[in-house]
Amino acid sequence: MIKILYFKNNTCSVCSALLPKITRIADNLAIPLDVIDVTENPLQAGQNLVFTVPALIVLDEDGKELRRFVRLFSEQEVLDFLLRVVPEKHR
């Protein structure tokens, strides 16, 4: 099963506005979502080479990166990608 990592910080208004939309997508498609604040967890941000927020990384079941969305991306772009990679039986 795939997993979503969503990187944000508390001073980013775009991050705050996008988070409920990404949460809704993840819930609707039954995809685990980890929300990581880069100021509270800089090590995890560094390990994932996240240098700007918002950043969304989609991982496969082995933890391999399938796709990365950074800074300027839309809810629809994320949804379109996930609908292509999430098997119907898991939705």
Contact map, one row per residue, 1 for C-alpha under 8 A:
1110000000000000000000000000001000000000000000000000000000011000000000000000000000000000000
1111000000000000000000000000001100000000000000000000000001111000000000000000000000000100000
1111100000000000000000000000001111000000000000000000000001111000000000000000000000000000000
0111110000000000000000000100001111000000000000000000000111100000000000000000000000000000000
0011111000000000000000000000000011110000000000000000000111100000000000000000000000000000000
0001111100000000000000000000000011110000000000000000011110000000000000000000000000000000000
0000111110000000000000000000000000111100000010000100111100000000000000000000000000000000000
0000011111010011000000000000000000111100000000000000111000000000000000000000000000000000000
0000001111110010000000000000000000001110000000000000110000000000000000000000000000000000000
0000000111111011000000000000000000001000000000000000000000000000000000000000000000000000000
0000000011111000000000000000000000000000000000000000000000000000000000000000000000000000000
0000000111111111000000000000000000000000000000000000110000000000000000000000000000000000000
0000000001111111100000000000000000000000000000000000000000000000000000000000000000000000000
0000000000011111110000000000000000000000000000000000010000000000000000000000000000000000000
0000000111011111111000000000000000000000000000000000110000000000000000000000000000000000000
0000000101011111111100000000000000000000000000000000000000000000000000000000000000000000000
0000000000001111111110000000000000000000000000000000000000000000000000000000000000000000000
0000000000000111111111000000000000000000000000000000000000000000000000000010000000000000000
0000000000000011111111100000000000000000000000000000000000000000000000000000000000000000000
0000000000000001111111110000000000000000000000000000000000000000000000000000000000000000000
0000000000000000111111111000000000000000000000000000000000000000000000000010000000000000000
0000000000000000011111111100000000000000000000000000000000000000000000000010000000000000000
0000000000000000001111111110000010000000000000000000000000000000000000000000000000000000000
0000000000000000000111111111000000000000000000000000000000000000000000000000000000000000000
0000000000000000000011111111100000000000000000000000000000000000000000000000001000000000000
0001000000000000000001111111111110000000000000000000000000000000000000000000000000000000000
0000000000000000000000111111111100000000000000000000000000000000000000000000000000000000000
0000000000000000000000011111111000000000000000000000000000000000000000000000000000000000001
0000000000000000000000001111111000000000000000000000000000000000000000000000000000000100011
0000000000000000000000000111111100000000000000000000000000000000000000000000000000000000011
1111000000000000000000000111111110000000000000000000000000000000000000000000000000000000000
0111000000000000000000000110011111000000000000000000000000000000000000000000000000000000000
0011110000000000000000100100001111100000000000000000000000000000000000000000000000000000000
0011110000000000000000000000000111110000000000000000000000000000000000000000000000000000000
0000111100000000000000000000000011111000000000000000000000000000000000000000000000000000000
0000111100000000000000000000000001111101100110000000000000000000000000000000000000000000000
0000001111000000000000000000000000111111110000000000000000000000000000000000000000000000000
0000001110000000000000000000000000011111110110000000000000000000000000000000000000000000000
0000000010000000000000000000000000001111110000000000000000000000000000000000000000000000000
0000000000000000000000000000000000011111110000000000000000000000000000000000000000000000000
0000000000000000000000000000000000011111111110000000000000000000000000000000000000000000000
0000000000000000000000000000000000001111111111000000000000000000000000000000000000000000000
0000000000000000000000000000000000000000111111100000000000000000000000000000000000000000000
0000000000000000000000000000000000010100111111110000000000000000000000000000000000000000000
0000001000000000000000000000000000010100111111111110000000000000000000000000000000000000000
0000000000000000000000000000000000000000011111111110000000000000000000000000000000000000000
0000000000000000000000000000000000000000001111111100000000000000000000000000000000000000000
0000000000000000000000000000000000000000000111111100000000000000000000000000000000000000000
0000000000000000000000000000000000000000000011111110000000000000000000000000000000000000000
0000001000000000000000000000000000000000000011111111101000000000000000000000000000000000000
0000000000000000000000000000000000000000000011001111100000000000000000000000000000000000000
0000000000000000000000000000000000000000000000000111111000000000000001100000000000000000000
0000001110010010000000000000000000000000000000000111111000000000000001100000000000000000000
0000011110010110000000000000000000000000000000000001111100000000000001100000000000000000000
0000011100000000000000000000000000000000000000000101111110000000000111100000000000000000000
0001111000000000000000000000000000000000000000000000011111000000000111000000000000000000000
0001110000000000000000000000000000000000000000000000001111100000111110000000000000000000000
0111100000000000000000000000000000000000000000000000000111110000111100000000000000000000000
0111100000000000000000000000000000000000000000000000000011111111111000000000000000000000000
1110000000000000000000000000000000000000000000000000000001111111110000000000000000000000000
1110000000000000000000000000000000000000000000000000000000111111000000000000000000000000000
0000000000000000000000000000000000000000000000000000000000111111000000000000000000000000000
0000000000000000000000000000000000000000000000000000000000111111100000000000000000000000000
0000000000000000000000000000000000000000000000000000000000111111110000000000000000000000000
0000000000000000000000000000000000000000000000000000000011110011111100000000000000000000000
0000000000000000000000000000000000000000000000000000000011110001111100000000000000000000000
0000000000000000000000000000000000000000000000000000000011100000111110000000000000000000000
0000000000000000000000000000000000000000000000000000001111000000111111000000000000000000000
0000000000000000000000000000000000000000000000000000001110000000001111111000010000000000000
0000000000000000000000000000000000000000000000000001111100000000000111111000000000000000000
0000000000000000000000000000000000000000000000000001111000000000000011111000000000000000000
0000000000000000000000000000000000000000000000000000000000000000000011111100000000000000000
0000000000000000000000000000000000000000000000000000000000000000000011111110110000000000000
0000000000000000000000000000000000000000000000000000000000000000000000011111110000000000000
0000000000000000010011000000000000000000000000000000000000000000000000001111111000000000000
0000000000000000000000000000000000000000000000000000000000000000000000000111111100000000000
0000000000000000000000000000000000000000000000000000000000000000000000001111111110000000000
0000000000000000000000000000000000000000000000000000000000000000000010001111111111000000000
0000000000000000000000001000000000000000000000000000000000000000000000000011111111100000000
0000000000000000000000000000000000000000000000000000000000000000000000000001111111110000000
0000000000000000000000000000000000000000000000000000000000000000000000000000111111111000000
0000000000000000000000000000000000000000000000000000000000000000000000000000011111111100000
0000000000000000000000000000000000000000000000000000000000000000000000000000001111111110000
0000000000000000000000000000000000000000000000000000000000000000000000000000000111111110000
0000000000000000000000000000000000000000000000000000000000000000000000000000000011111110000
0100000000000000000000000000100000000000000000000000000000000000000000000000000001111111011
0000000000000000000000000000000000000000000000000000000000000000000000000000000000111111111
0000000000000000000000000000000000000000000000000000000000000000000000000000000000000111111
0000000000000000000000000000000000000000000000000000000000000000000000000000000000000011111
0000000000000000000000000000110000000000000000000000000000000000000000000000000000000111111
0000000000000000000000000001110000000000000000000000000000000000000000000000000000000111111
